[in-house]
Amino acid sequence: MKKRMLSLLLAAAITGSLLYGCGNKTSNSTKTAPNDDALNIENREYKDVHITFLNRMDSGLKDGQWYQKKIQEFMEKYPGITVENISIPTEADYLDQESVLMSDASSMPSIFQEYGGSRVANYIKAKNLVDLKPYYDADSAWKNTFGEVGWGLTDFKDYGYKGVYGVPWSTYFISLFYNEDLLKEANVDPKSIKSWDDLMEACKKLKAAGIQPFEMGEKDNYRFGHLHTVLNYKSYGTDVATKLGKDEISYDGDEEKAIYQKMIDATQNGYLGTNLLGYDDDQERELFNTGKAAFLFLGSWYCAEASTGNNELYNNKKVHAIAFPYVNKEYEHSDMGGANECFYVTDTGDKDKIAASVLLLKFLTSQKNIDELVGSYPVLTAVNPTVTADNYLMKEVSDLMKQSTDIKGDIENYDTQQHMINTVRNALQGIPTGHTAEEVGKDIVETSKEYE
């Protein structure tokens, strides 16, 4: 209840302050399109310009270290600009902090990382974001380095807003990774795992052989959130996201209760983990990497993580990827993935800060810098790299992604209510504590009513 009240207070703060932010722009607001001089950001004179960059980069990982290095290089190249880097790697903590900072015009970060959807649409509605279309139009060479997938997070026409909001950063694809040796020990052929029923049968064999199938880290509540999303897409196709968002399907209806029940059955059989609410996602990956679990379902970012350090599973090529199993064969190639992260520039009303923010994003997404990142840490970026990463696991995932015919991200991001991602994920955490499918659905619906 305490967590729920905090969410309600944050939502109230956002509503009030978005209006405040809209009505308190300074005279040099960017509500009108910037002129040619304003678009020439590379040759602009910057003096004592301070910008804040809110992101989820982890300095303990190679890509987080790359960010720190590049931000330092940027400040050396443009000594008149100071970048304050605010990194919060844990998603739940990040989203809470974003809500707080974006709730007051005086605390809005110059740049923040998000995933599109209703939360960002509400910022656009309040006129707190910069339409970057003029900057892309002024530099077609930069614009053309981006692949098609990433643009989805910059397009808000479905919400009634024209323009291009944000700079796409990464893409991803959810796959099922497996430990070759553990499956062989339990006499499970990975090629036989096509459907959810096939996966459950494989889990049964693994348990009988004394091998733990999954060790999910639901202490980080996005784990069951992602499982809920991918099971929906594999059951009903990705259109279910829009139907849920428009209340054509209800979170306490039969369709969703069928999804919860699959998760409940797998949990009660001990397939999904031995300490679901005790382990976080870092521990989940470590347990898989060290042979304590046979399966790991995760995004393509795992491929880069697996290749770093002394991961014997990866180094010996004993970890492989297969498509996440379908529930309904009709939706075998409906997947979770696509555009992943995007950086948005806030309309602070300060033209120098806006120009410096766009300049930093252009610097980070330059072809040279992206090639350097992908060459050392193979991730799927929105900018098409011109180098090929030496990572066999990423190639397997990329091949799976090519087979997909329909891809969407987190199901809650297509809802008009921005609280839904936390509301759904918090309710799903009731599954490890024994909640029924009816109770999970009821929790989501009743919590949603508190925001009306």
C-alpha positions, -999 to 999 in steps of 0.1 A, spaced: 0 0 0 29 23 8 43 18 -27 9 24 -42 4 57 -23 39 68 -35 29 61 -71 -3 81 -67 15 110 -52 41 109 -80 13 108 -106 -4 138 -90 29 157 -89 34 149 -126 -1 161 -136 3 194 -117 39 202 -127 35 193 -164 10 222 -165 35 243 -145 63 235 -169 40 244 -199 32 278 -185 66 289 -173 88 289 -203 112 318 -207 110 341 -237 135 321 -257 112 290 -258 116 266 -286 78 263 -292 84 277 -326 107 260 -351 144 269 -347 159 291 -374 189 282 -396 213 297 -371 199 277 -342 202 245 -362 239 251 -369 247 236 -335 282 224 -343 294 259 -350 275 276 -322 295 294 -295 289 278 -261 299 295 -229 292 281 -194 264 258 -207 254 231 -181 232 202 -192 220 172 -173 218 137 -188 195 112 -170 201 76 -181 203 40 -170 239 34 -179 258 10 -156 295 20 -151 302 -16 -142 295 -27 -177 315 -19 -209 288 2 -225 285 23 -193 322 28 -193 320 37 -230 294 64 -222 316 79 -195 345 80 -219 325 96 -247 309 122 -224 344 132 -213 356 134 -249 326 156 -257 334 181 -230 370 182 -241 358 189 -277 333 215 -265 348 231 -234 320 256 -231 296 227 -223 295 208 -190 275 175 -189 262 163 -155 257 125 -160 230 110 -138 231 72 -141 205 50 -124 209 14 -138 179 -2 -120 148 3 -141 122 7 -112 144 32 -94 151 51 -127 114 54 -136 106 67 -101 134 93 -103 124 103 -138 88 110 -125 101 132 -97 125 152 -119 100 156 -147 74 168 -122 90 202 -119 101 225 -147 131 236 -126 144 200 -122 137 185 -156 169 169 -170 182 183 -203 181 148 -217 165 116 -204 162 80 -215 128 64 -221 110 38 -242 83 58 -259 46 52 -251 21 70 -230 46 84 -204 65 103 -231 33 112 -249 21 130 -217 54 150 -217 47 160 -253 11 170 -244 25 193 -217 49 208 -243 79 197 -223 98 180 -251 116 194 -282 105 183 -317 138 173 -333 125 171 -369 142 203 -379 175 190 -367 171 158 -387 160 177 -417 191 200 -414 214 170 -413 202 142 -436 235 124 -434 231 119 -397 194 110 -400 202 83 -426 226 64 -404 196 52 -383 178 20 -392 140 18 -396 133 0 -363 144 27 -339 122 54 -353 91 38 -336 100 55 -303 101 89 -319 67 87 -336 37 98 -316 11 102 -343 -11 75 -326 -13 100 -297 -22 129 -320 12 146 -321 32 154 -352 69 157 -353 100 136 -344 106 134 -307 139 119 -295 170 102 -308 168 64 -311 195 46 -293 191 8 -292 170 -21 -304 165 -55 -289 150 -89 -293 138 -114 -266 151 -149 -270 153 -181 -250 189 -189 -242 199 -224 -231 228 -243 -216 237 -270 -241 253 -294 -215 224 -292 -190 198 -299 -217 219 -328 -230 222 -342 -194 184 -342 -191 180 -357 -226 162 -325 -239 167 -316 -276 165 -278 -279 152 -282 -315 121 -299 -300 111 -268 -281 87 -249 -303 56 -243 -282 50 -233 -246 39 -268 -239 72 -281 -253 90 -258 -229 70 -270 -199 77 -306 -209 114 -298 -211 113 -281 -177 96 -313 -163 125 -334 -176 151 -311 -162 135 -311 -128 134 -349 -128 171 -349 -136 178 -326 -107 184 -295 -129 167 -262 -122 151 -249 -155 150 -212 -147 162 -190 -119 143 -158 -126 152 -127 -106 117 -113 -100 131 -90 -73 134 -68 -104 98 -68 -113 104 -63 -150 112 -100 -153 76 -112 -149 66 -81 -168 85 -92 -198 73 -128 -194 37 -115 -193 43 -94 -225 59 -122 -245 33 -147 -235 6 -123 -247 23 -118 -280 28 -155 -285 -9 -162 -276 -28 -133 -293 -3 -115 -315 11 -80 -308 -22 -63 -315 -32 -73 -280 -11 -44 -267 -33 -19 -285 -65 -38 -275 -55 -37 -238 -45 0 -241 -80 8 -255 -98 -14 -230 -111 -37 -257 -95 -65 -236 -95 -62 -198 -66 -71 -175 -92 -91 -155 -108 -107 -185 -105 -144 -196 -76 -137 -221 -53 -122 -195 -63 -146 -168 -52 -174 -191 -17 -157 -193 -15 -153 -155 -24 -190 -151 4 -201 -173 28 -181 -152 12 -195 -120 14 -231 -131 51 -227 -141 58 -210 -107 40 -237 -87 58 -265 -105 91 -248 -95 102 -242 -131 107 -205 -129 129 -202 -99 137 -213 -63 139 -178 -49 119 -156 -72 115 -125 -50 149 -129 -35 170 -129 -67 174 -99 -89 182 -100 -126 220 -98 -120 218 -129 -99 196 -145 -124 222 -141 -151 250 -152 -128 232 -184 -119 226 -192 -155 262 -183 -165 276 -206 -138 254 -236 -147 228 -233 -119 199 -230 -144 193 -245 -178 173 -216 -194 174 -178 -195 149 -157 -214 163 -122 -219 170 -95 -244 197 -94 -270 218 -73 -246 228 -105 -229 249 -115 -259 274 -86 -252 273 -92 -215 280 -129 -219 311 -123 -240 328 -102 -213 349 -115 -185 355 -152 -178 322 -166 -188 331 -202 -196 296 -209 -209 301 -184 -237 338 -189 -242 332 -227 -248 302 -219 -270 279 -239 -247 251 -212 -246 228 -208 -276 196 -190 -285 163 -202 -298 130 -184 -304 108 -179 -274 81 -207 -277 47 -199 -291 14 -205 -273 -7 -203 -304 12 -214 -335 -5 -186 -355 17 -162 -336 49 -181 -337 67 -152 -352 51 -124 -331 78 -113 -307 88 -89 -280 115 -65 -291 121 -37 -316 131 -2 -306 144 -3 -271 158 30 -258 155 65 -270 169 98 -257 145 128 -254 154 165 -251 134 186 -227 122 220 -237 137 240 -209 132 272 -229 170 277 -229 182 276 -265 218 271 -256 209 240 -234 187 226 -261 214 230 -288 241 215 -265 218 186 -257 211 178 -294 248 182 -300 257 156 -274 232 131 -288 246 137 -323 281 131 -310 271 98 -292 253 85 -322 279 95 -348 289 66 -371 325 66 -357 314 63 -321 287 37 -328 312 16 -347 337 19 -318 310 7 -293 297 -22 -314 333 -33 -322 341 -37 -285 307 -44 -270 283 -60 -295 248 -45 -289 220 -38 -313 221 -1 -319 195 21 -337 223 35 -359 234 9 -384 270 0 -376 295 -5 -404 316 -30 -384 307 -66 -377 309 -78 -341 328 -110 -333 300 -126 -312 285 -159 -323 256 -155 -299 246 -122 -313 246 -138 -348 222 -165 -335 198 -138 -321 200 -117 -352 190 -146 -373 160 -152 -351 151 -116 -353 150 -118 -391 124 -145 -389 100 -123 -368 71 -109 -387 56 -87 -359 75 -71 -331 64 -48 -302 79 -38 -269 65 -38 -233 28 -43 -235 20 -16 -209 37 11 -230 8 11 -254 -16 20 -227 -28 56 -224 -23 55 -187 14 60 -178 11 42 -144 3 9 -161 38 -4 -164 43 -3 -126 7 -13 -118 9 -45 -139 44 -54 -128 36 -49 -91 5 -71 -95 25 -99 -112 47 -100 -82 18 -115 -64 22 -147 -83 52 -160 -63 33 -152 -31 4 -174 -41 -21 -150 -58 -46 -166 -82 -52 -154 -117 -84 -137 -106 -66 -119 -78 -38 -107 -102 -64 -93 -126 -85 -77 -99 -54 -60 -84 -45 -44 -118 -80 -32 -124 -87 -19 -89 -53 -1 -88 -61 15 -121 -93 29 -107 -74 47 -80 -58 69 -108 -91 79 -124 
